[in-house]
Amino acid sequence: MTDFTTFDYLKTGNPKQKRAYDVLMKHQVFEKLKNYSPVLAGTVPIGIDTEKSDLDVICQFKNEDDFAECLRQYFQGCNGFSLKTIAVSGEKSVVSNFILEEFPIEIFAQNKLPTKQNAYRHMMAEHRILQEKGEEFKQKIIELKEKGIKTEPAFGMMLGLENPYEDLLKF
């Protein structure tokens, strides 16, 4: 199984994954965030991205102010830069969005390991389901996403899940 905790697998992936690797390397995104355990999550790593998909980088902070300052230091000059602190499932979270070349980037961080965050857990469940269900299922998920349906609800529709955001965590 692919090790999604590094992003080397992108080098040998589909054309968009290879391009994402090039852009992330060129702009040293993972190097700049190395103190925060960055992991690429979402649809691009598992190959169900669409034209509008962003690159979701999830991180862990110990001190949210230090993390926010790091984001400002390295990415504030990027197109569309925004930074906010929000509560997600009752947990303090820092979210930053900006554009690097053709890619919208979202950096999301909480005070927990990226592999314990829901974005990563959802991606791993979706990856397992895609491996099990095959190419036809994968193409149907992509079709739903191209119609504007978010990833978890698309899986929910295909699998008959009542609450896909919770139910996917059980896989």
JOBELDA-V819529 format. One record per pair of residues at least 24 apart in sequence whose ideal C-beta (glycine too) atoms are under 10 Angstrom apart, sorted by sequence separation. I is the first residue (numbers start at 1). J is the second residue. D is the distance in Angstrom with one decimal. If there is no record, write none. Layout:
i: (I	I)
j: (J	J)
d: (D	D)
//
This chain:
i: (6	20	33	35	36	37	70	71	72	74	80	81	82	83	85	93	19	20	34	35	36	71	75	79	80	126	130	133	29	33	35	36	68	70	91	126	129	133	16	17	30	35	67	71	78	91	125	16	17	29	64	68	89	123	126	17	20	30	64	65	67	88	89	122	126	129	10	14	17	36	64	75	88	122	125	129	7	9	13	16	24	35	36	61	88	5	6	7	13	17	23	35	61	75	5	6	7	13	14	16	20	24	61	74	122	5	6	10	13	16	33	36	118	4	5	10	14	16	20	35	36	58	59	4	9	71	4	7	16	33	59	70	7	32	33	71	126	16	32	57	70	125	129	132	67	128	4	32	33	68	4	32	33	67	122	125	126	129	2	31	32	54	67	122	125	128	2	67	124	125	127	10	29	54	55	64	123	124	125	126	28	29	64	122	125	27	64	118	121	122	124	7	27	55	56	57	58	59	61	63	118	121	54	55	56	57	58	59	60	61	62	122	7	53	54	55	56	57	58	59	60	61	118	121	27	51	53	54	55	56	57	58	59	60	61	118	52	54	55	56	57	58	60	60	58	59	60	58	59	60	58	60	57	58	60	36	58	59	44	58	58	58	57	58	56	42	56	41	58	42	41	56	38	29	36	38	37	27	36	41	26	27	29	33	39	40	41	26	39	45	48	24	27	29	33	37	38	39	41	89	23	37	41	42	46	23	27	29	36	37	39	41	42	45	46	48	22	23	24	41	44	45	48	20	23	39	40	41	42	43	46	47	20	24	39	41	42	45	46	19	20	23	41	45	46	48	19	20	40	41	43	46	47	19	39	42	46	20	46	16	16	48	47	48	46	50	53	48	49	50	52	48	50	51	52	46	47	50	51	48	49	50	52	48	50	43	50	53	43	50	43	49	48	46	48	43	48	5	43	5	42	4	5	4	43	5	4	4	4	2	1	4	2	1	1	2	1)
j: (30	44	57	59	60	61	94	95	96	98	104	105	106	107	109	117	44	45	59	60	61	96	100	104	105	151	155	158	55	59	61	62	94	96	117	152	155	159	43	44	57	62	94	98	105	118	152	44	45	57	92	96	117	151	154	46	49	59	93	94	96	117	118	151	155	158	40	44	47	66	94	105	118	152	155	159	38	40	44	47	55	66	67	92	119	37	38	39	45	49	55	67	93	107	38	39	40	46	47	49	53	57	94	107	155	39	40	44	47	50	67	70	152	39	40	45	49	51	55	70	71	93	94	40	45	107	41	44	53	70	96	107	45	70	71	109	164	55	71	96	109	164	168	171	107	168	45	73	74	109	46	74	75	109	164	167	168	171	45	74	75	97	110	165	168	171	46	111	168	169	171	55	74	99	100	109	168	169	170	171	74	75	110	168	171	74	111	165	168	169	171	55	75	103	104	105	106	107	109	111	166	169	103	104	105	106	107	108	109	110	111	171	57	103	104	105	106	107	108	109	110	111	168	171	78	102	104	105	106	107	108	109	110	111	112	169	104	106	107	108	109	110	112	113	112	113	114	113	114	115	114	116	114	115	117	94	116	117	103	117	118	119	119	120	119	106	120	106	123	108	108	123	107	100	107	109	109	100	109	114	100	101	103	107	113	114	115	101	114	120	123	100	103	105	109	113	114	115	117	165	100	114	118	119	123	101	105	107	114	115	117	119	120	123	124	126	101	102	103	120	123	124	127	100	103	119	120	121	122	123	126	127	101	105	120	122	123	126	127	101	102	105	123	127	128	130	102	103	123	124	126	129	130	103	123	126	130	105	131	102	103	138	138	139	138	142	145	141	142	143	145	142	144	145	146	141	142	145	146	144	145	146	148	145	147	141	148	151	142	151	145	151	151	151	154	150	155	113	151	114	151	114	115	115	154	120	120	123	124	124	124	127	127	127	128	131	131)
d: (8.7	5.6	6.9	9.0	5.8	9.4	9.9	9.6	8.6	10.0	7.6	9.7	9.8	9.0	9.8	9.1	9.7	8.7	9.8	9.5	5.9	4.7	8.5	9.6	9.1	6.9	9.2	8.1	8.4	5.7	9.1	8.7	5.7	9.8	9.1	8.1	6.7	8.8	9.9	6.2	7.8	9.1	5.6	9.0	7.8	9.8	9.4	6.4	7.4	6.6	6.2	8.0	10.0	8.8	9.4	9.7	8.9	9.9	8.6	9.3	9.3	9.1	7.4	7.5	6.0	8.6	7.5	9.1	7.2	9.2	5.4	7.9	8.1	6.2	8.2	7.3	8.4	9.3	8.6	8.4	7.2	8.7	6.1	9.0	9.8	8.5	10.0	7.9	8.2	8.6	8.0	8.8	9.3	7.7	9.6	8.4	5.0	9.9	5.9	6.1	9.7	8.3	6.5	10.0	8.6	5.6	9.1	8.0	7.1	9.8	8.9	7.3	9.5	6.7	9.3	7.5	8.9	9.3	5.8	7.5	9.5	10.0	8.3	7.2	7.5	6.4	7.5	9.9	8.2	7.2	9.8	9.7	7.9	7.3	8.5	8.7	10.0	9.9	9.0	9.2	9.7	9.9	8.2	9.5	9.1	10.0	5.6	8.4	8.0	9.0	8.3	4.5	9.6	5.6	8.8	9.1	6.8	6.4	7.7	9.6	8.0	7.9	10.0	7.6	4.5	6.1	8.5	9.4	9.4	6.8	9.8	10.0	8.3	9.3	8.0	7.7	9.5	9.8	7.9	8.3	8.4	8.5	9.0	5.2	3.8	8.9	7.5	7.6	7.8	7.1	8.3	9.8	8.9	5.2	9.6	6.7	9.0	6.4	4.8	8.7	9.6	5.6	6.8	7.3	8.2	7.2	7.8	7.2	6.4	7.4	6.6	9.2	9.2	8.9	3.8	5.1	5.2	4.8	5.2	4.0	6.9	5.9	8.9	9.1	8.6	10.0	8.2	6.3	7.3	8.2	7.3	6.9	8.3	6.7	9.4	6.9	8.0	5.2	9.2	6.6	8.9	8.1	6.1	5.5	9.9	9.8	5.9	9.4	6.3	9.3	4.4	8.6	8.8	8.9	8.2	9.8	10.0	9.1	8.8	5.4	9.3	5.2	9.7	6.1	6.1	8.2	9.5	9.6	9.4	9.7	8.3	8.6	7.9	7.4	8.9	9.0	9.3	5.2	6.3	7.3	8.3	8.0	10.0	7.3	9.0	9.5	9.6	8.0	4.1	9.8	9.8	8.0	9.5	7.4	8.9	6.7	7.3	7.0	7.8	9.7	5.5	5.6	9.4	6.7	6.1	5.2	9.0	8.3	8.7	8.7	8.6	4.3	9.4	6.5	8.9	7.3	8.9	7.8	8.5	5.1	9.9	9.9	9.3	9.7	5.6	8.7	9.6	9.2	8.8	8.1	6.0	9.1	9.9	8.9	6.2	7.9	6.4	9.9	4.8	8.6	9.8	8.9	4.9	8.0	9.8	7.1	7.9	6.5	9.1	9.1	8.4	9.7	7.9	8.1	9.3	9.6	6.3	9.9	9.4	9.8	9.3	6.3	7.4	9.3	8.9	6.6	7.9	5.4	8.2	9.6	8.7	5.5	9.9	9.9	8.7	9.7	8.8	5.0	7.9	9.7	8.0	5.2	9.0	6.7	9.6	9.1	9.4	9.1	8.9	9.8	7.3	9.4	7.0	9.3	8.5	9.9	9.4	9.7	5.8	7.7	7.6	9.6	6.6	8.7	9.9	8.7	7.5	6.9	7.3	9.9	9.2	7.7	7.5	7.9	8.6	9.8	8.1)
//
